[in-house]
Amino acid sequence: MRLKIAFYCLCLLYFLNCSPADLCNAADTTSRCGILELATRNPISSNSSSPTVPHCSPCKMFVTATTYNANLGGIVGADNKCSSDANKPSTGNYKALIVDDVNRRACTSVNCTSGGVTEQINWVLAPNTSYVQSSSPSTIIFISDANGVYNSSLTNLISAAAAAIWTGIKNTSSWDWQTDTAHTCTSWTDSVSGNCGTYGVTSWTDSRAIAIVSAYGSGGTLNNLLCVEQ
């Protein structure tokens, strides 16, 4: 009998000294176990930018048949105008080459040399892609570089007929592709203010094709849009 009692006492002491299972609580961020469990359940996602991937090859460009004041209805409104324009080819999805630095941006450094495509927001040009006239698909305008922009003389004019196009891009004396944040006519919703938006003219083969040096259009000025196949 004494042996049984001694045996039961030893068993009781054994269980009293046992530690509970080490269960991870993801809510306990003070413990290593909890932190590891939380990281496993909620891995950090990447917000890195990806370059535009075109569905076209080569991609066409056209200048709208209609002219517009600077109240385009924002970037979305400009894209919609490209989609419904009389000059739009029968196939393909098109967006406007126009920026406001919030809803669409090409570069935050000159020609995106600092961060490449990571500087872009909803940009319309893809890296290393041929862009051609929609009316003459064999006529190459330019081939974009690895940053999805262009910084040399155009191979051919954007369009045979000269047209002024709203862009919002800095109008420096050379290719730049940064947004002129003070001249996007309030993100393309202003048809009243004077000298509020930058524009290019398609009769040039240098950077003036997208931004005429030191020139600004007033909100009520009627300009075209340059539309790019995606």
N, CA, C and O of each residue as an XYZ file, in Angstrom:
920
protein
N       0.823     -1.199      0.000
C       0.000      0.000      0.000
C       0.863      1.257      0.000
O       0.607      2.211     -0.735
N       1.905      1.232      0.856
C       2.800      2.389      0.924
C       3.514      2.609     -0.414
O       3.767      3.743     -0.822
N       3.830      1.497     -1.083
C       4.490      1.625     -2.385
C       3.573      2.300     -3.403
O       4.027      3.121     -4.200
N       2.271      1.953     -3.379
C       1.315      2.566     -4.301
C       1.195      4.066     -4.049
O       1.169      4.871     -4.980
N       1.122      4.423     -2.750
C       0.997      5.848     -2.406
C       2.230      6.611     -2.873
O       2.121      7.712     -3.414
N       3.401      6.021     -2.662
C       4.640      6.671     -3.087
C       4.673      6.842     -4.606
O       5.123      7.868     -5.117
N       4.188      5.816     -5.323
C       4.158      5.867     -6.788
C       3.250      6.987     -7.282
O       3.611      7.737     -8.189
N       2.048      7.095     -6.667
C       1.105      8.141     -7.064
C       1.663      9.529     -6.764
O       1.450     10.464     -7.536
N       2.370      9.666     -5.659
C       2.965     10.960     -5.311
C       4.021     11.374     -6.327
O       4.096     12.536     -6.726
N       4.839     10.401     -6.740
C       5.866     10.700     -7.741
C       5.239     11.141     -9.071
O       5.714     12.068     -9.728
N       4.151     10.443     -9.446
C       3.460     10.809    -10.698
C       2.888     12.217    -10.615
O       2.973     12.994    -11.566
N       2.291     12.539     -9.435
C       1.707     13.864     -9.257
C       2.772     14.949     -9.348
O       2.553     15.982     -9.981
N       3.913     14.723     -8.724
C       5.010     15.692     -8.781
C       5.509     15.877    -10.215
O       5.853     16.988    -10.619
N       5.545     14.795    -10.972
C       6.009     14.852    -12.364
C       5.110     15.753    -13.206
O       5.588     16.606    -13.954
N       3.783     15.545    -13.069
C       2.852     16.341    -13.867
C       2.814     17.801    -13.433
O       2.602     18.686    -14.261
N       3.014     18.058    -12.163
C       3.028     19.437    -11.684
C       4.216     20.208    -12.233
O       4.134     21.421    -12.425
N       5.320     19.513    -12.487
C       6.523     20.174    -12.991
C       6.563     20.281    -14.517
O       7.479     20.901    -15.057
N       5.588     19.690    -15.229
C       5.573     19.745    -16.696
C       5.094     21.109    -17.168
O       4.172     21.679    -16.585
N       5.712     21.636    -18.220
C       5.286     22.912    -18.811
C       4.227     22.650    -19.863
O       4.286     21.623    -20.538
N       3.251     23.550    -20.030
C       2.246     23.391    -21.083
C       2.890     23.510    -22.456
O       3.984     24.057    -22.593
N       2.209     23.000    -23.460
C       2.721     23.075    -24.833
C       2.928     24.525    -25.228
O       2.131     25.393    -24.872
N       3.997     24.785    -25.962
C       4.342     26.147    -26.378
C       3.526     26.529    -27.604
O       3.974     26.369    -28.739
N       2.315     27.039    -27.358
C       1.423     27.405    -28.449
C       1.700     28.839    -28.874
O       1.843     29.725    -28.032
N       1.776     29.068    -30.193
C       2.045     30.409    -30.703
C       0.766     31.219    -30.747
O      -0.264     30.749    -31.230
N       0.837     32.431    -30.244
C      -0.286     33.349    -30.306
C       0.134     34.527    -31.178
O       0.986     35.328    -30.793
N      -0.477     34.621    -32.364
C      -0.080     35.675    -33.306
C      -0.337     37.066    -32.760
O       0.285     38.036    -33.193
N      -1.259     37.162    -31.805
C      -1.572     38.471    -31.233
C      -0.521     38.928    -30.235
O      -0.448     40.111    -29.902
N       0.309     37.974    -29.747
C       1.330     38.313    -28.759
C       2.604     38.745    -29.473
O       3.492     37.932    -29.730
N       2.682     40.031    -29.789
C       3.834     40.542    -30.537
C       5.034     40.805    -29.642
O       6.060     41.301    -30.107
N       4.911     40.473    -28.344
C       6.060     40.629    -27.445
C       6.913     39.378    -27.422
O       8.038     39.405    -26.922
N       6.392     38.272    -27.960
C       7.149     37.026    -27.957
C       7.674     36.717    -29.347
O       7.059     37.077    -30.351
N       8.811     36.050    -29.395
C       9.397     35.657    -30.682
C       8.449     34.750    -31.437
O       8.295     34.860    -32.654
N       7.808     33.837    -30.689
C       6.888     32.899    -31.315
C       5.723     33.634    -31.967
O       5.340     33.328    -33.097
N       5.157     34.615    -31.241
C       4.025     35.358    -31.770
C       4.382     36.159    -32.997
O       3.602     36.216    -33.947
N       5.552     36.782    -32.997
C       5.993     37.577    -34.140
C       6.180     36.699    -35.367
O       5.773     37.066    -36.469
N       6.803     35.528    -35.172
C       7.009     34.614    -36.296
C       5.683     34.110    -36.844
O       5.517     33.981    -38.057
N       4.740     33.825    -35.953
C       3.436     33.350    -36.391
C       2.702     34.427    -37.181
O       2.072     34.139    -38.198
N       2.786     35.680    -36.705
C       2.132     36.788    -37.387
C       2.728     37.000    -38.770
O       2.002     37.254    -39.731
N       4.051     36.895    -38.871
C       4.715     37.078    -40.162
C       4.329     35.985    -41.144
O       4.191     36.232    -42.342
N       4.154     34.764    -40.623
C       3.774     33.643    -41.480
C       2.365     33.823    -42.021
O       2.091     33.540    -43.188
N       1.472     34.300    -41.153
C       0.082     34.475    -41.573
C      -0.103     35.686    -42.473
O      -0.975     35.684    -43.341
N       0.715     36.730    -42.274
C       0.568     37.981    -43.017
C       1.893     38.388    -43.637
O       2.523     39.335    -43.165
N       2.328     37.704    -44.674
C       3.600     38.066    -45.300
C       3.548     39.460    -45.881
O       2.497     39.919    -46.330
N       4.700     40.141    -45.870
C       4.779     41.494    -46.403
C       4.648     41.437    -47.914
O       5.351     40.675    -48.577
N       3.745     42.248    -48.457
C       3.547     42.265    -49.903
C       4.443     43.308    -50.540
O       4.850     44.273    -49.893
N       4.746     43.106    -51.811
C       5.611     44.038    -52.533
C       4.773     45.065    -53.267
O       3.809     44.713    -53.947
N       5.139     46.350    -53.133
C       4.437     47.416    -53.833
C       5.270     47.971    -54.975
O       5.018     49.082    -55.440
N       6.250     47.222    -55.430
C       7.122     47.712    -56.484
C       6.349     47.874    -57.782
O       5.451     47.087    -58.084
N       6.705     48.904    -58.552
C       6.024     49.179    -59.806
C       6.449     48.181    -60.867
O       7.570     47.673    -60.857
N       5.537     47.914    -61.776
C       5.830     47.041    -62.902
C       5.677     47.837    -64.180
O       4.809     48.707    -64.261
N       6.500     47.562    -65.181
C       6.375     48.302    -66.436
C       5.086     47.957    -67.158
O       4.544     46.864    -66.994
N       4.594     48.906    -67.968
C       3.441     48.644    -68.808
C       3.764     47.503    -69.765
O       4.824     47.488    -70.390
N       2.851     46.556    -69.873
C       3.038     45.443    -70.802
C       2.026     45.604    -71.929
O       0.832     45.405    -71.707
N       2.468     45.958    -73.130
C       1.514     46.215    -74.213
C       0.936     44.934    -74.788
O       1.589     43.890    -74.795
N      -0.294     45.025    -75.270
C      -0.907     43.915    -75.985
C      -0.688     44.079    -77.485
O      -1.069     43.215    -78.276
N      -0.074     45.192    -77.867
C       0.154     45.489    -79.281
C       1.645     45.401    -79.600
O       2.487     45.618    -78.729
N       1.960     45.086    -80.836
C       3.353     45.062    -81.277
C       3.393     45.070    -82.809
O       3.116     44.047    -83.436
N       3.732     46.209    -83.415
C       3.999     47.503    -82.775
C       2.708     48.140    -82.271
O       1.616     47.633    -82.524
N       2.843     49.249    -81.560
C       1.682     49.959    -81.021
C       1.438     51.238    -81.821
O       2.375     51.945    -82.192
N       0.182     51.514    -82.073
C      -0.181     52.673    -82.891
C      -0.416     53.920    -82.040
O      -0.745     53.842    -80.856
N      -0.236     55.061    -82.684
C      -0.545     56.357    -82.078
C      -1.416     57.145    -83.045
O      -1.248     57.056    -84.261
N      -2.352     57.920    -82.495
C      -3.100     58.834    -83.352
C      -3.419     60.114    -82.591
O      -3.486     60.126    -81.361
N      -3.611     61.180    -83.342
C      -4.036     62.464    -82.786
C      -5.542     62.560    -82.969
O      -6.067     62.242    -84.036
N      -6.233     62.999    -81.928
C      -7.697     63.050    -82.001
C      -8.174     63.991    -83.109
O      -7.532     64.993    -83.423
N      -9.307     63.638    -83.682
C      -9.930     64.499    -84.690
C     -10.555     65.718    -84.029
O     -10.676     66.777    -84.646
N     -10.949     65.563    -82.775
C     -11.614     66.633    -82.029
C     -10.612     67.374    -81.156
O      -9.683     66.770    -80.620
N     -10.798     68.678    -81.014
C      -9.985     69.471    -80.092
C     -10.776     69.718    -78.815
O     -12.007     69.714    -78.820
N     -10.044     69.937    -77.712
C     -10.689     70.074    -76.405
C     -10.040     71.189    -75.602
O      -8.841     71.443    -75.727
N     -10.849     71.857    -74.771
C     -10.246     72.749    -73.789
C      -9.635     71.892    -72.689
O      -9.705     70.665    -72.750
N      -9.038     72.525    -71.685
C      -8.275     71.768    -70.686
C      -9.137     71.055    -69.649
O      -8.616     70.304    -68.824
N     -10.440     71.278    -69.679
C     -11.322     70.505    -68.801
C     -11.680     69.206    -69.521
O     -12.707     69.100    -70.192
N     -10.800     68.232    -69.357
C     -10.954     66.957    -70.059
C     -11.716     65.925    -69.234
O     -11.971     64.811    -69.691
N     -12.072     66.311    -68.015
C     -12.661     65.327    -67.110
C     -11.590     64.477    -66.458
O     -11.818     63.315    -66.124
N     -10.397     65.080    -66.278
C      -9.287     64.353    -65.670
C      -8.661     63.354    -66.632
O      -8.965     63.343    -67.824
N      -7.786     62.521    -66.096
C      -7.098     61.513    -66.914
C      -8.094     60.508    -67.487
O      -7.992     60.120    -68.651
N      -9.048     60.092    -66.674
C     -10.061     59.134    -67.149
C     -10.852     59.733    -68.298
O     -11.139     59.054    -69.285
N     -11.204     61.003    -68.170
C     -11.941     61.669    -69.238
C     -11.138     61.748    -70.525
O     -11.682     61.577    -71.616
N      -9.834     62.009    -70.394
C      -8.970     62.059    -71.580
C      -8.906     60.692    -72.255
O      -8.969     60.596    -73.481
N      -8.781     59.635    -71.451
C      -8.756     58.279    -72.016
C     -10.067     57.960    -72.736
O     -10.066     57.354    -73.807
N     -11.167     58.371    -72.143
C     -12.473     58.119    -72.767
C     -12.601     58.845    -74.100
O     -13.218     58.337    -75.036
N     -12.015     60.033    -74.180
C     -12.062     60.781    -75.437
C     -11.256     60.065    -76.525
O     -11.638     60.071    -77.695
N     -10.145     59.451    -76.131
C      -9.379     58.653    -77.096
C     -10.206     57.466    -77.591
O     -10.183     57.129    -78.775
N     -10.928     56.845    -76.674
C     -11.693     55.637    -77.016
C     -12.860     55.917    -77.950
O     -13.295     55.035    -78.691
N     -13.369     57.147    -77.915
C     -14.554     57.465    -78.715
C     -14.255     58.366    -79.912
O     -15.174     58.781    -80.618
N     -12.985     58.671    -80.144
C     -12.640     59.623    -81.202
C     -12.789     59.015    -82.593
O     -12.607     57.814    -82.789
N     -13.121     59.866    -83.544
C     -13.328     59.417    -84.924
C     -12.054     58.874    -85.555
O     -12.125     58.059    -86.475
N     -10.890     59.309    -85.080
C      -9.622     58.838    -85.648
C      -9.148     57.516    -85.049
O      -8.158     56.948    -85.512
N      -9.834     57.030    -84.040
C      -9.417     55.773    -83.405
C      -9.579     54.611    -84.384
O     -10.636     54.462    -84.997
N      -8.539     53.785    -84.535
C      -8.672     52.585    -85.369
C      -9.772     51.667    -84.842
O     -10.183     51.777    -83.687
N     -10.234     50.783    -85.676
C     -11.369     49.927    -85.311
C     -11.028     48.911    -84.229
O     -11.922     48.396    -83.558
N      -9.751     48.622    -84.055
C      -9.340     47.668    -83.020
C      -8.327     48.315    -82.084
O      -7.685     49.305    -82.437
N      -8.190     47.752    -80.900
C      -7.185     48.225    -79.953
C      -7.758     49.106    -78.862
O      -8.786     49.759    -79.041
N      -7.071     49.112    -77.723
C      -7.426     49.954    -76.583
C      -6.439     51.114    -76.519
O      -5.228     50.904    -76.597
N      -6.949     52.338    -76.376
C      -6.096     53.524    -76.427
C      -6.244     54.380    -75.173
O      -7.330     54.507    -74.609
N      -5.115     54.965    -74.752
C      -5.106     55.909    -73.639
C      -4.372     57.176    -74.068
O      -3.566     57.161    -74.999
N      -4.666     58.271    -73.370
C      -4.081     59.566    -73.725
C      -2.685     59.729    -73.131
O      -2.451     59.402    -71.967
N      -1.766     60.238    -73.940
C      -0.432     60.568    -73.449
C      -0.534     61.941    -72.791
O      -0.286     62.974    -73.412
N      -0.903     61.916    -71.526
C      -1.109     63.134    -70.750
C      -0.896     62.776    -69.285
O      -1.239     61.671    -68.865
N      -0.336     63.694    -68.502
C       0.005     63.388    -67.110
C      -0.532     64.451    -66.162
O      -0.754     65.599    -66.546
N      -0.738     64.037    -64.902
C      -1.074     64.992    -63.843
C      -0.281     64.719    -62.570
O      -0.453     65.419    -61.572
N       0.587     63.705    -62.598
C       1.485     63.306    -61.511
C       0.785     62.544    -60.392
O       1.447     62.070    -59.469
N      -0.529     62.417    -60.454
C      -1.277     61.680    -59.430
C      -1.933     60.443    -60.034
O      -1.756     59.328    -59.542
N      -2.685     60.653    -61.095
C      -3.379     59.551    -61.757
C      -2.588     58.972    -62.928
O      -2.820     57.841    -63.353
N      -1.664     59.759    -63.432
C      -0.768     59.266    -64.489
C       0.549     60.032    -64.415
O       0.572     61.256    -64.287
N       1.633     59.285    -64.497
C       2.958     59.908    -64.441
C       3.936     59.079    -65.254
O       3.886     57.849    -65.254
N       4.833     59.783    -65.952
C       5.901     59.104    -66.686
C       7.140     58.975    -65.810
O       7.627     57.869    -65.576
N       7.654     60.112    -65.324
C       8.922     60.106    -64.585
C       8.911     61.111    -63.438
O       8.198     62.113    -63.475
N       9.716     60.820    -62.422
C       9.985     61.786    -61.357
C      11.412     62.315    -61.451
O      11.763     63.270    -60.758
N      12.232     61.710    -62.296
C      13.567     62.221    -62.605
C      13.646     62.384    -64.119
O      12.824     61.826    -64.847
N      14.616     63.135    -64.590
C      14.738     63.369    -66.030
C      14.854     62.031    -66.761
O      15.789     61.263    -66.533
N      13.894     61.769    -67.639
C      13.865     60.541    -68.443
C      13.884     59.263    -67.601
O      14.309     58.209    -68.072
N      13.422     59.366    -66.358
C      13.333     58.210    -65.440
C      14.696     57.569    -65.174
O      14.779     56.364    -64.939
N      15.766     58.372    -65.209
C      17.105     57.799    -65.058
C      17.395     57.322    -63.641
O      18.287     56.496    -63.444
N      16.664     57.821    -62.655
C      16.925     57.414    -61.268
C      16.249     56.094    -60.908
O      16.889     55.186    -60.379
N      14.960     55.996    -61.197
C      14.211     54.815    -60.761
C      13.592     53.991    -61.863
O      12.906     53.007    -61.585
N      13.820     54.372    -63.120
C      13.247     53.604    -64.218
C      11.728     53.539    -64.132
O      11.076     54.523    -63.785
N      11.174     52.384    -64.447
C       9.719     52.235    -64.495
C       9.070     52.334    -63.118
O       7.853     52.497    -63.028
N       9.857     52.240    -62.037
C       9.270     52.356    -60.698
C       8.771     53.771    -60.426
O       8.026     53.990    -59.470
N       9.170     54.731    -61.253
C       8.713     56.112    -61.085
C       7.327     56.330    -61.684
O       6.715     57.372    -61.448
N       6.829     55.384    -62.440
C       5.637     55.602    -63.257
C       4.335     55.232    -62.556
O       4.291     54.350    -61.699
N       3.282     55.935    -62.948
C       1.923     55.628    -62.503
C       1.037     55.555    -63.742
O       0.884     56.544    -64.459
N       0.457     54.393    -63.991
C      -0.523     54.257    -65.072
C       0.004     54.844    -66.384
O      -0.741     55.476    -67.132
N       1.295     54.631    -66.653
C       1.923     55.246    -67.820
C       1.519     54.519    -69.097
O       1.221     53.325    -69.072
N       1.511     55.246    -70.213
C       0.940     54.718    -71.453
C       1.965     54.112    -72.410
O       1.588     53.419    -73.355
N       3.252     54.362    -72.181
C       4.287     53.792    -73.040
C       4.944     52.609    -72.341
O       5.183     52.648    -71.134
N       5.232     51.570    -73.094
C       5.891     50.382    -72.558
C       7.376     50.414    -72.912
O       7.750     51.040    -73.904
N       8.220     49.766    -72.138
C       9.653     49.726    -72.460
C       9.933     48.947    -73.751
O       9.259     47.967    -74.067
N      10.932     49.408    -74.474
C      11.458     48.684    -75.641
C      10.361     48.277    -76.627
O      10.283     47.126    -77.057
N       9.525     49.245    -76.970
C       8.373     48.977    -77.835
C       8.351     49.952    -79.006
O       8.651     51.134    -78.837
N       8.001     49.467    -80.180
C       7.890     50.317    -81.371
C       6.525     50.995    -81.399
O       5.497     50.355    -81.173
N       6.525     52.305    -81.680
C       5.287     53.072    -81.815
C       5.217     53.640    -83.226
O       6.180     54.222    -83.725
N       4.061     53.461    -83.862
C       3.905     53.802    -85.274
C       2.686     54.695    -85.473
O       1.819     54.792    -84.604
N       2.637     55.344    -86.633
C       1.465     56.139    -86.989
C       0.291     55.202    -87.266
O       0.442     54.210    -87.979
N      -0.866     55.511    -86.710
C      -2.026     54.645    -86.933
C      -2.461     54.660    -88.395
O      -2.979     53.667    -88.906
N      -2.248     55.791    -89.062
C      -2.649     55.904    -90.466
C      -1.648     55.252    -91.410
O      -1.949     55.007    -92.578
N      -0.443     54.972    -90.889
C       0.608     54.350    -91.699
C       1.435     53.439    -90.793
O       2.525     53.818    -90.365
N       0.927     52.245    -90.498
C       1.557     51.356    -89.511
C       3.001     50.970    -89.810
O       3.705     50.482    -88.926
N       3.446     51.179    -91.033
C       4.845     50.875    -91.348
C       5.767     52.052    -91.021
O       6.988     51.935    -91.116
N       5.175     53.184    -90.637
C       5.956     54.384    -90.322
C       6.226     54.444    -88.825
O       5.334     54.760    -88.037
N       7.454     54.141    -88.441
C       7.830     54.141    -87.023
C       8.070     55.571    -86.547
O       8.795     56.337    -87.183
N       7.457     55.915    -85.430
C       7.674     57.231    -84.815
C       8.905     57.174    -83.920
O       9.790     58.025    -84.012
N       8.958     56.169    -83.057
C      10.124     55.940    -82.193
C      10.023     54.553    -81.579
O       8.972     53.912    -81.623
N      11.122     54.105    -81.009
C      11.150     52.873    -80.217
C      11.527     53.282    -78.799
O      12.602     53.840    -78.581
N      10.668     53.016    -77.852
C      10.907     53.443    -76.468
C      12.123     52.734    -75.880
O      12.511     51.656    -76.331
N      12.716     53.361    -74.862
C      13.875     52.757    -74.210
C      13.437     51.854    -73.058
O      12.245     51.602    -72.881
N      14.393     51.373    -72.283
C      14.092     50.440    -71.190
C      13.261     51.083    -70.090
O      12.662     50.379    -69.277
N      13.215     52.427    -70.054
C      12.426     53.141    -69.053
C      11.030     53.502    -69.546
O      10.271     54.160    -68.834
N      10.687     53.078    -70.751
C       9.361     53.380    -71.275
C       9.184     54.833    -71.676
O       8.073     55.361    -71.619
N      10.282     55.497    -72.085
C      10.216     56.866    -72.607
C      11.128     56.948    -73.834
O      11.576     55.927    -74.355
N      11.398     58.177    -74.290
C      12.231     58.361    -75.477
C      12.972     59.674    -75.327
O      12.391     60.653    -74.858
N      14.245     59.724    -75.711
C      15.015     60.957    -75.506
C      15.963     61.280    -76.659
O      17.065     61.789    -76.450
N      15.521     60.980    -77.869
C      16.308     61.321    -79.049
C      15.361     61.893    -80.100
O      14.168     62.046    -79.834
N      15.869     62.208    -81.280
C      14.994     62.721    -82.331
C      14.047     61.623    -82.803
O      14.455     60.476    -82.987
N      12.792     61.981    -82.996
C      11.825     61.012    -83.496
C      12.235     60.545    -84.888
O      12.765     61.323    -85.682
N      11.992     59.293    -85.170
C      12.310     58.761    -86.496
C      11.420     59.397    -87.549
O      11.872     59.717    -88.648
N      10.154     59.576    -87.205
C       9.182     60.246    -88.074
C       8.246     61.084    -87.213
O       8.191     60.916    -85.995
N       7.513     61.985    -87.853
C       6.561     62.819    -87.125
C       5.467     61.962    -86.493
O       5.143     60.881    -86.986
N       4.908     62.460    -85.401
C       3.797     61.767    -84.753
C       2.604     61.686    -85.699
O       1.923     60.663    -85.773
N       2.363     62.762    -86.411
C       1.279     62.776    -87.396
C       1.679     63.670    -88.561
O       2.457     64.611    -88.401
N       1.141     63.365    -89.724
C       1.488     64.144    -90.915
C       1.003     65.583    -90.789
O       1.688     66.515    -91.212
N      -0.177     65.759    -90.207
C      -0.727     67.102    -90.007
C      -0.293     67.631    -88.646
O      -0.357     66.913    -87.648
N       0.149     68.890    -88.604
C       0.590     69.488    -87.344
C      -0.599     69.709    -86.417
O      -1.659     70.163    -86.847
N      -0.411     69.383    -85.140
C      -1.468     69.573    -84.154
C      -0.846     69.859    -82.798
O       0.209     69.318    -82.468
N      -1.496     70.703    -82.015
C      -1.073     70.954    -80.635
C      -1.766     69.934    -79.742
O      -2.969     69.708    -79.869
N      -1.006     69.318    -78.838
C      -1.553     68.258    -77.982
C      -1.292     68.575    -76.511
O      -0.159     68.867    -76.127
N      -2.337     68.518    -75.693
C      -2.160     68.677    -74.249
C      -1.301     67.526    -73.718
O      -1.499     66.376    -74.110
N      -0.336     67.830    -72.819
C       0.473     66.751    -72.230
C       0.713     66.902    -70.727
O       0.658     65.907    -70.004
N       0.977     68.113    -70.237
C       1.318     68.296    -68.824
C       2.762     67.969    -68.503
O       3.150     67.961    -67.334
N       3.566     67.698    -69.524
C       4.974     67.345    -69.326
C       5.829     68.610    -69.304
O       5.530     69.575    -70.008
N       6.885     68.608    -68.503
C       7.758     69.778    -68.376
C       8.279     70.225    -69.738
O       8.743     69.418    -70.543
N       8.188     71.530    -69.972
C       8.595     72.056    -71.279
C       9.998     72.652    -71.216
O      10.191     73.842    -71.462
N      10.965     71.814    -70.887
C      12.363     72.237    -70.887
C      12.919     72.152    -72.308
O      12.204     71.783    -73.240
N      14.193     72.494    -72.465
C      14.775     72.557    -73.812
C      15.208     71.200    -74.347
O      15.737     71.118    -75.456
N      14.996     70.136    -73.584
C      15.348     68.791    -74.048
C      14.336     67.798    -73.484
O      13.473     68.168    -72.687
N      14.443     66.554    -73.892
C      13.524     65.532    -73.391
C      13.630     65.438    -71.875
O      14.728     65.458    -71.318
N      12.484     65.335    -71.214
C      12.460     65.358    -69.760
C      11.512     64.295    -69.202
O      11.931     63.437    -68.425
N      10.252     64.350    -69.589
C       9.197     63.406    -69.218
C       8.707     63.531    -67.778
O       7.864     62.744    -67.348
N       9.222     64.510    -67.021
C       8.655     64.764    -65.699
C       7.376     65.588    -65.847
O       7.208     66.313    -66.827
N       6.489     65.472    -64.881
C       5.260     66.255    -64.897
C       5.544     67.687    -64.474
O       6.247     67.923    -63.491
N       4.999     68.640    -65.214
C       5.030     70.035    -64.777
C       3.819     70.208    -63.860
O       2.735     70.580    -64.310
N       4.016     69.936    -62.580
C       2.889     69.856    -61.644
C       2.110     71.161    -61.514
O       0.954     71.153    -61.089
N       2.733     72.280    -61.876
C       2.041     73.569    -61.797
C       1.242     73.864    -63.063
O       0.524     74.861    -63.130
N       1.370     72.994    -64.066
C       0.717     73.273    -65.348
C       0.020     72.038    -65.915
O       0.329     71.573    -67.013
N      -0.925     71.524    -65.138
C      -1.792     70.445    -65.630
C      -3.257     70.883    -65.578
O      -4.168     70.056    -65.582
N      -3.461     72.200    -65.530
C      -4.823     72.764    -65.484
C      -5.684     72.042    -64.444
O      -6.772     71.543    -64.730
N      -5.136     72.014    -63.216
C      -5.813     71.366    -62.077
C      -6.225     69.943    -62.439
O      -7.398     69.573    -62.394
N      -5.214     69.166    -62.799
C      -5.427     67.759    -63.188
C      -6.453     67.640    -64.312
O      -7.279     66.728    -64.331
N      -6.376     68.581    -65.239
C      -7.198     68.574    -66.458
C      -8.693     68.659    -66.172
O      -9.510     67.906    -66.703
N      -9.011     69.637    -65.286
C     -10.425     69.914    -64.990
C     -10.734     71.408    -65.089
O     -11.819     71.839    -64.699
N      -9.790     72.205    -65.608
C      -9.914     73.669    -65.598
C      -9.969     74.216    -67.019
O      -9.013     74.072    -67.781
N     -11.076     74.836    -67.369
C     -11.216     75.425    -68.702
C     -11.200     76.950    -68.651
O     -11.580     77.611    -69.618
N     -10.759     77.509    -67.520
C     -10.852     78.955    -67.319
C      -9.489     79.623    -67.135
O      -9.220     80.650    -67.758
N      -8.634     79.058    -66.294
C      -7.387     79.725    -65.908
C      -6.457     79.961    -67.095
O      -6.433     79.189    -68.054
N      -5.696     81.046    -67.004
C      -4.743     81.369    -68.054
C      -3.439     80.606    -67.891
O      -2.993     80.359    -66.770
N      -2.831     80.235    -69.004
C      -1.513     79.589    -69.018
C      -1.406     78.438    -68.012
O      -0.444     78.368    -67.246
N      -2.373     77.559    -68.015
C      -2.403     76.525    -66.973
C      -1.872     75.167    -67.421
O      -1.672     74.292    -66.578
N      -1.636     74.959    -68.720
C      -1.226     73.620    -69.153
C      -0.134     73.617    -70.204
O      -0.083     74.501    -71.059
N       0.744     72.616    -70.138
C       1.778     72.477    -71.168
C       1.247     71.633    -72.325
O       0.333     70.823    -72.169
N       1.848     71.850    -73.479
C       1.403     71.139    -74.675
C       2.575     70.965    -75.637
O       3.559     71.702    -75.573
N       2.458     69.995    -76.519
C       3.443     69.780    -77.567
C       2.825     70.048    -78.923
O       1.616     70.250    -79.037
N       3.662     70.051    -79.951
C       3.184     70.254    -81.323
C       3.792     69.160    -82.195
O       5.011     68.988    -82.227
N       2.951     68.434    -82.889
C       3.384     67.215    -83.584
C       4.201     67.459    -84.849
O       4.621     66.501    -85.497
N       4.435     68.708    -85.211
C       5.254     68.991    -86.393
C       6.746     68.989    -86.070
O       7.571     69.209    -86.957
N       7.101     68.740    -84.803
C       8.499     68.677    -84.387
C       8.927     67.228    -84.181
O       8.106     66.367    -83.864
N      10.225     66.969    -84.365
C      10.761     65.634    -84.092
C      11.646     65.620    -82.844
O      12.186     64.576    -82.478
N      11.797     66.782    -82.186
C      12.543     66.825    -80.931
C      11.554     66.896    -79.765
O      10.373     66.593    -79.941
N      12.019     67.289    -78.587
C      11.167     67.263    -77.391
C       9.970     68.198    -77.485
O       9.029     68.075    -76.701
N       9.991     69.132    -78.434
C       8.846     70.027    -78.603
C       7.606     69.285    -79.096
O       6.500     69.825    -79.074
N       7.798     68.054    -79.536
C       6.650     67.246    -79.946
C       5.729     66.942    -78.761
O       4.533     66.712    -78.939
N       6.303     66.943    -77.543
C       5.474     66.684    -76.356
C       5.385     67.883    -75.421
O       4.505     67.922    -74.561
N       6.277     68.861    -75.568
C       6.230     70.042    -74.699
C       7.004     71.190    -75.340
O       8.232     71.159    -75.418
N       6.266     72.205    -75.800
C       6.896     73.382    -76.399
C       7.591     74.193    -75.306
O       6.991     74.486    -74.272
N       8.840     74.551    -75.532
C       9.652     75.234    -74.525
C       8.996     76.542    -74.076
O       8.682     77.413    -74.887
N       8.800     76.650    -72.756
C       8.297     77.878    -72.123
C       6.970     78.364    -72.698
O       6.702     79.565    -72.710
N       6.147     77.447    -73.170
C       4.833     77.829    -73.695
C       3.738     77.129    -72.894
O       3.877     75.970    -72.503
N       2.650     77.857    -72.659
C       1.543     77.300    -71.881
C       0.221     77.648    -72.549
O       0.048     78.737    -73.096
N      -0.692     76.712    -72.493
C      -2.022     76.965    -73.025
C      -2.976     77.329    -71.907
O      -2.886     76.786    -70.806
N      -3.892     78.248    -72.184
C      -4.917     78.598    -71.204
C      -5.996     77.527    -71.187
O      -6.128     76.741    -72.125
N      -6.761     77.508    -70.107
C      -7.771     76.468    -69.959
C      -8.768     76.420    -71.099
O      -9.277     75.352    -71.442
N      -9.048     77.569    -71.684
C     -10.023     77.617    -72.769
C      -9.446     77.319    -74.139
O     -10.188     77.253    -75.119
N      -8.130     77.137    -74.226
C      -7.496     76.831    -75.506
C      -7.946     75.458    -76.001
O      -8.062     74.516    -75.218
N      -8.196     75.356    -77.289
C      -8.612     74.077    -77.867
C      -7.408     73.352    -78.453
O      -6.825     73.800    -79.441
N      -7.041     72.236    -77.843
C      -5.931     71.408    -78.317
C      -6.400     69.976    -78.530
O      -7.466     69.580    -78.059
N      -5.594     69.215    -79.241
C      -5.889     67.801    -79.463
C      -5.310     66.952    -78.342
O      -4.663     67.467    -77.430
N      -5.546     65.657    -78.414
C      -4.921     64.675    -77.532
C      -4.135     63.689    -78.383
O      -4.513     63.392    -79.517
N      -3.036     63.184    -77.826
C      -2.276     62.118    -78.470
C      -2.668     60.808    -77.792
O      -2.513     60.659    -76.580
N      -3.169     59.873    -78.570
C      -3.688     58.616    -78.027
C      -2.761     57.465    -78.402
O      -2.291     57.371    -79.536
N      -2.506     56.595    -77.433
C      -1.512     55.533    -77.586
C      -2.164     54.172    -77.371
O      -2.869     53.957    -76.385
N      -1.923     53.269    -78.295
C      -2.463     51.912    -78.164
C      -1.772     51.178    -77.019
O      -0.569     51.326    -76.802
N      -2.553     50.387    -76.294
C      -2.033     49.661    -75.130
C      -1.865     48.170    -75.424
O      -1.438     47.413    -74.553
